[in-house]
Amino acid sequence: MTERQHGEPRPADAIERHPGAPAPGSTIASHYRMCVGCGPDHPTGLHVTVVAGEGLTVAGTFTVTDDHQGAPGLAHGGMLSLAFDEVLGSLIWLIGKPAVTGHLETSYRRPVPVGTTLHIDAAVDRAEGRKIFMSATGRENAPDGPVSVAASAVFIVVPPTHFTDHGRPVAASELSEAAAKVAEVNP
Ligand SMILES: CCCCCCCC/C=C\CCCCCCCC(=O)SCCNC(=O)CCNC(=O)[C@H](O)C(C)(C)COP(=O)(O)OP(=O)(O)OC[C@H]1O[C@@H](n2cnc3c(N)ncnc32)[C@H](O)[C@@H]1OP(=O)(O)O
């Protein structure tokens, strides 16, 4: 291996779409029915939906409701950050490796009123060892609407046991098929 010169950036590792990844255009199923980000059974969750894109990209949506307000009539910044965490996190199903958020940075560009649907495009930018660098933009009410929020994140690849060691036991019926495989629970 050639030695790097001082100040030269570390070369990125190859990172590819997993052969078993959901096909472009298909919905990425909610990983856990009670997830506050994507779970369909969560009463006040964000109910984020995500569709796989080409390569290492996804497109998500989050519709802001009264349950997500900070100032009256406006989305709470933490909720917007959650929506980005969820959509960025769904990129792991394209890579085929479990990972968790290490660092998430959110830049709020415009207030987001209740009733807005944010269209969140997210992509994997590069990988370095276990670190996966990702970024996303959230546009108001249309895939080409004005950018309301932008985010960047570092996800860290973890062993599947991360969830069983630190979480609680769960039935396969509460998880998506892919998540049940990660958690190694049988139906
Ligand atoms: C019971 C059954 C359950 C079933 C579940 C089914 C499966 C579910 C499947 C899919 C779920 C998806 C869910 C998505 C939800 C959305 C995503 C979230 O909200 S995730 C929650 C929030 N995040 C955390 O809770 C992380 C808490 N932190 C940790 O656990 C650790 O700190 C961890 C794993 C992130 C790192 O700890 P280390 O000991 O493994 O890593 P070290 O060896 O120290 O670092 C490795 C490399 O990463 C960098 N690194 C570590 N932490 C970093 C950080 N915070 N920011 C930036 N880089 C970091 C280090 O500098 C190092 O880099 P160098 O190799 O030296 O270049």
The ligand as an SDF file (V2000), in Angstrom:
LIG
                    3D

 67 69  0  0  0  0  0  0  0  0999 V2000
  -33.8540   -6.4360   20.4360 C   0  0  0  0  0  0  0  0  0  0  0  0
  -34.2380   -6.6400   19.0010 C   0  0  0  0  0  0  0  0  0  0  0  0
  -34.2640   -5.4350   18.1870 C   0  0  0  0  0  0  0  0  0  0  0  0
  -34.4610   -5.7660   16.7660 C   0  0  0  0  0  0  0  0  0  0  0  0
  -34.0190   -4.6940   15.8870 C   0  0  0  0  0  0  0  0  0  0  0  0
  -34.0650   -5.1830   14.5180 C   0  0  0  0  0  0  0  0  0  0  0  0
  -32.9870   -4.6700   13.6920 C   0  0  0  0  0  0  0  0  0  0  0  0
  -33.2090   -3.2340   13.4500 C   0  0  0  0  0  0  0  0  0  0  0  0
  -32.5240   -2.8910   12.2050 C   0  0  0  0  0  0  0  0  0  0  0  0
  -32.3360   -1.6550   11.9210 C   0  0  0  0  0  0  0  0  0  0  0  0
  -32.6570   -0.6100   12.8800 C   0  0  0  0  0  0  0  0  0  0  0  0
  -32.4770    0.7070   12.2570 C   0  0  0  0  0  0  0  0  0  0  0  0
  -32.9870    1.7150   13.2260 C   0  0  0  0  0  0  0  0  0  0  0  0
  -32.9240    3.0440   12.5500 C   0  0  0  0  0  0  0  0  0  0  0  0
  -33.2810    4.1210   13.5090 C   0  0  0  0  0  0  0  0  0  0  0  0
  -32.6610    5.3680   13.0280 C   0  0  0  0  0  0  0  0  0  0  0  0
  -31.2380    5.3720   13.3770 C   0  0  0  0  0  0  0  0  0  0  0  0
  -31.0630    5.6110   14.8620 C   0  0  0  0  0  0  0  0  0  0  0  0
  -31.6660    6.4590   15.4310 O   0  0  0  0  0  0  0  0  0  0  0  0
  -29.9540    4.6160   15.6800 S   0  0  0  0  0  0  0  0  0  0  0  0
  -30.1120    5.1430   17.3900 C   0  0  0  0  0  0  0  0  0  0  0  0
  -29.2120    6.2870   17.7470 C   0  0  0  0  0  0  0  0  0  0  0  0
  -27.8230    5.9210   17.7840 N   0  0  0  0  0  0  0  0  0  0  0  0
  -27.3160    5.1870   18.7900 C   0  0  0  0  0  0  0  0  0  0  0  0
  -27.9820    4.7830   19.7020 O   0  0  0  0  0  0  0  0  0  0  0  0
  -25.8380    4.9060   18.7370 C   0  0  0  0  0  0  0  0  0  0  0  0
  -25.2320    4.9270   20.1220 C   0  0  0  0  0  0  0  0  0  0  0  0
  -23.7940    4.7690   20.0350 N   0  0  0  0  0  0  0  0  0  0  0  0
  -23.1970    3.5590   20.0000 C   0  0  0  0  0  0  0  0  0  0  0  0
  -23.8470    2.5190   20.1010 O   0  0  0  0  0  0  0  0  0  0  0  0
  -21.7220    3.5530   19.8040 C   0  0  0  0  0  0  0  0  0  0  0  0
  -21.1620    4.7770   20.2110 O   0  0  0  0  0  0  0  0  0  0  0  0
  -21.3260    3.2880   18.3120 C   0  0  0  0  0  0  0  0  0  0  0  0
  -21.8140    1.8940   17.8870 C   0  0  0  0  0  0  0  0  0  0  0  0
  -21.9280    4.3660   17.3610 C   0  0  0  0  0  0  0  0  0  0  0  0
  -19.8150    3.3630   18.1540 C   0  0  0  0  0  0  0  0  0  0  0  0
  -19.2200    2.6010   19.1600 O   0  0  0  0  0  0  0  0  0  0  0  0
  -18.1040    1.5100   18.8340 P   0  0  0  0  0  0  0  0  0  0  0  0
  -17.3950    1.2120   20.1130 O   0  0  0  0  0  0  0  0  0  0  0  0
  -18.7010    0.3540   18.1080 O   0  0  0  0  0  0  0  0  0  0  0  0
  -17.2100    2.2390   17.7690 O   0  0  0  0  0  0  0  0  0  0  0  0
  -15.6860    2.7400   17.8390 P   0  0  0  0  0  0  0  0  0  0  0  0
  -14.8470    1.5240   17.6530 O   0  0  0  0  0  0  0  0  0  0  0  0
  -15.4650    3.6350   18.9700 O   0  0  0  0  0  0  0  0  0  0  0  0
  -15.6360    3.6460   16.5010 O   0  0  0  0  0  0  0  0  0  0  0  0
  -15.6340    3.0610   15.2080 C   0  0  0  0  0  0  0  0  0  0  0  0
  -15.4000    4.2090   14.2460 C   0  0  0  0  0  0  0  0  0  0  0  0
  -16.5610    5.0750   14.2750 O   0  0  0  0  0  0  0  0  0  0  0  0
  -16.1940    6.4030   14.7150 C   0  0  0  0  0  0  0  0  0  0  0  0
  -17.2560    6.9000   15.5710 N   0  0  0  0  0  0  0  0  0  0  0  0
  -17.7340    6.3180   16.6820 C   0  0  0  0  0  0  0  0  0  0  0  0
  -18.7000    7.0530   17.2070 N   0  0  0  0  0  0  0  0  0  0  0  0
  -18.8600    8.1280   16.3840 C   0  0  0  0  0  0  0  0  0  0  0  0
  -19.7310    9.2300   16.4130 C   0  0  0  0  0  0  0  0  0  0  0  0
  -20.6420    9.3920   17.3820 N   0  0  0  0  0  0  0  0  0  0  0  0
  -19.6300   10.1540   15.4170 N   0  0  0  0  0  0  0  0  0  0  0  0
  -18.7280   10.0150   14.4310 C   0  0  0  0  0  0  0  0  0  0  0  0
  -17.8570    8.9470   14.3450 N   0  0  0  0  0  0  0  0  0  0  0  0
  -17.9240    8.0320   15.3340 C   0  0  0  0  0  0  0  0  0  0  0  0
  -14.8800    6.2310   15.4470 C   0  0  0  0  0  0  0  0  0  0  0  0
  -14.1220    7.4320   15.4390 O   0  0  0  0  0  0  0  0  0  0  0  0
  -14.2210    5.1160   14.6690 C   0  0  0  0  0  0  0  0  0  0  0  0
  -13.6730    5.6630   13.4950 O   0  0  0  0  0  0  0  0  0  0  0  0
  -12.1810    5.2430   12.9940 P   0  0  0  0  0  0  0  0  0  0  0  0
  -12.2870    3.7790   12.6670 O   0  0  0  0  0  0  0  0  0  0  0  0
  -11.2810    5.5080   14.1570 O   0  0  0  0  0  0  0  0  0  0  0  0
  -11.9240    6.1050   11.8050 O   0  0  0  0  0  0  0  0  0  0  0  0
  1  2  1  0
  2  3  1  0
  3  4  1  0
  4  5  1  0
  5  6  1  0
  6  7  1  0
  7  8  1  0
  8  9  1  0
  9 10  2  0
 10 11  1  0
 11 12  1  0
 12 13  1  0
 13 14  1  0
 14 15  1  0
 15 16  1  0
 16 17  1  0
 17 18  1  0
 18 19  2  0
 18 20  1  0
 20 21  1  0
 21 22  1  0
 22 23  1  0
 23 24  1  0
 24 25  2  0
 24 26  1  0
 26 27  1  0
 27 28  1  0
 28 29  1  0
 29 30  2  0
 29 31  1  0
 31 32  1  0
 31 33  1  0
 33 34  1  0
 33 35  1  0
 33 36  1  0
 36 37  1  0
 37 38  1  0
 38 39  2  0
 38 40  1  0
 38 41  1  0
 41 42  1  0
 42 43  2  0
 42 44  1  0
 42 45  1  0
 45 46  1  0
 46 47  1  0
 47 48  1  0
 47 62  1  0
 48 49  1  0
 49 50  1  0
 49 60  1  0
 50 51  1  0
 50 59  1  0
 51 52  2  0
 52 53  1  0
 53 54  1  0
 53 59  2  0
 54 55  1  0
 54 56  2  0
 56 57  1  0
 57 58  2  0
 58 59  1  0
 60 61  1  0
 60 62  1  0
 62 63  1  0
 63 64  1  0
 64 65  2  0
 64 66  1  0
 64 67  1  0
M  END
$$$$
